[in-house]
């Protein structure tokens, strides 16, 4: 990643990824938050390209205000994660709601996003990431049998 950053020092994904790896190594969100704040101060539009990292960092920090601000960065259609899986915006809304004790809000968001995920699977049934997303959503909805079947379909 450092070699990639040397080739493209303005790449927000690489910058945020390196900072996230520091969090993964040391369980310290400070470098990650610092890099994300720098990216946001440079260009809010470019920050939206790593919106999912803003959400995940806020959840790691257990910071409700930061999570709300992170959701504002997630584009209406959704965001792509570390592994290039597309997650509709309501997936992130559901994660934030559940993380801060709003189970009814989480269920509503996950139900909404499930419709989108089902459509994605029907349009691209051979794309494993669509099955991954649907399986995770069904797991969030406590639909264990469906989630396991979708995980097998992804594999």
C-alpha positions in Angstrom: 0.0 0.0 0.0 2.9 2.4 0.7 4.3 1.7 -2.8 0.8 2.4 -4.2 0.6 5.6 -2.2 4.0 6.7 -3.6 2.6 6.3 -7.1 -0.6 8.2 -6.3 -0.2 10.3 -3.1 -3.7 11.9 -3.6 -5.6 8.6 -3.7 -8.0 8.9 -0.8 -8.8 5.1 -0.7 -5.1 4.2 -0.3 -4.6 6.9 2.3 -7.6 5.8 4.3 -6.7 2.1 3.9 -3.2 2.6 5.3 -4.6 4.5 8.3 -7.3 1.8 8.8 -4.5 -0.8 8.8 -2.8 1.0 11.7 -6.1 0.8 13.6 -6.3 -2.9 12.9 -2.7 -3.4 14.2 -2.9 -1.2 17.3 -6.6 -0.8 18.1 -6.0 3.0 18.1 -8.5 4.9 16.0 -6.5 8.2 16.3 -4.4 7.8 13.1 -7.4 6.6 11.2 -9.6 9.5 12.3 -6.9 12.0 11.6 -6.4 10.8 8.1 -10.2 10.7 7.5 -10.5 14.2 8.8 -7.7 15.4 6.6 -9.4 13.8 3.5 -12.7 15.5 4.5 -11.1 18.9 4.9 -9.5 18.6 1.5 -12.6 17.6 -0.5 -16.0 16.4 0.8 -16.8 14.9 -2.6 -13.7 12.8 -2.6 -14.3 11.9 1.0 -17.6 10.3 -0.1 -15.5 7.7 -2.0 -14.4 6.3 1.3 -17.6 7.0 3.2 -17.8 3.5 4.4 -14.5 4.0 6.3 -16.0 7.1 8.0 -18.9 4.9 9.2 -16.6 2.1 10.3 -14.3 4.4 12.1 -17.1 6.1 13.9 -18.5 2.7 15.0 -15.1 1.7 16.2 -14.9 4.9 18.2 -18.5 4.3 19.5 -19.2 7.9 18.5 -22.9 8.5 17.6 -22.2 12.1 16.4 -19.4 11.0 14.1 -21.6 8.1 12.8 -24.3 10.6 11.9 -21.8 12.8 10.1 -20.4 9.7 8.3 -23.9 8.7 7.1 -24.1 12.2 5.5 -21.1 11.2 3.4 -22.6 8.0 2.1 -24.0 8.6 -1.4 -27.7 8.0 -1.8 -27.1 4.9 -3.9 -24.6 3.5 -1.4 -20.9 2.8 -1.1 -18.3 0.2 -2.0 -16.3 -1.4 0.8 -12.7 -2.7 1.2 -13.4 -5.7 -0.9 -15.3 -3.9 -3.7 -18.7 -5.1 -2.5 -21.5 -2.5 -3.1 -23.6 -1.8 0.0 -26.7 0.3 -0.4 -26.9 3.4 1.9 -29.5 1.8 4.1 -27.1 -1.0 5.1 -24.9 1.7 6.8 -28.0 3.3 8.3 -29.0 -0.1 9.8 -25.5 -0.7 11.1 -25.4 2.7 12.8 -28.9 2.3 14.2 -28.2 -1.1 15.6 -24.8 0.0 17.1 -26.5 2.7 19.1 -29.5 0.7 20.3 -32.1 1.7 17.8 -33.3 -1.8 16.9 -36.5 -0.7 15.2 -34.6 1.8 13.0 -32.1 -1.0 12.2 -34.8 -3.4 11.2 -36.5 -0.8 9.0 -33.3 0.0 7.2 -32.3 -3.6 6.8 -35.8 -4.4 5.4 -35.5 -1.5 2.9 -32.0 -2.5 1.8 -33.0 -6.2 1.4 -35.3 -5.2 -1.5 -32.3 -3.6 -3.3 -30.0 -6.5 -2.5 -32.6 -9.0 -3.9 -32.8 -7.0 -7.1 -29.0 -6.9 -7.4 -28.9 -10.7 -7.0 -31.6 -11.2 -9.6 -29.8 -9.0 -12.1 -26.4 -10.5 -11.5 -26.8 -14.0 -10.0 -23.3 -15.0 -10.8 -21.7 -12.1 -8.9 -20.7 -13.4 -5.5 -20.5 -10.0 -3.9 -24.3 -9.5 -4.5 -24.9 -12.8 -2.6 -22.6 -11.7 0.1 -24.5 -8.5 0.7 -27.9 -10.3 0.6 -26.6 -12.9 3.1 -25.3 -10.2 5.5 -28.6 -8.4 5.3 -30.5 -11.5 6.1 -28.1 -12.3 8.9 -28.9 -8.8 10.3 -32.6 -9.5 9.9 -32.0 -12.8 11.9 -33.0 -14.9 8.9 -30.4 -17.5 9.6 -31.4 -20.2 7.0 -31.5 -17.6 4.2 -28.2 -16.1 5.2 -26.5 -19.4 5.2 -27.9 -20.4 1.8 -26.9 -17.0 0.3 -23.4 -17.4 1.8 -23.2 -20.8 0.0 -24.4 -19.2 -3.2 -21.6 -16.6 -2.9 -19.1 -19.3 -2.5 
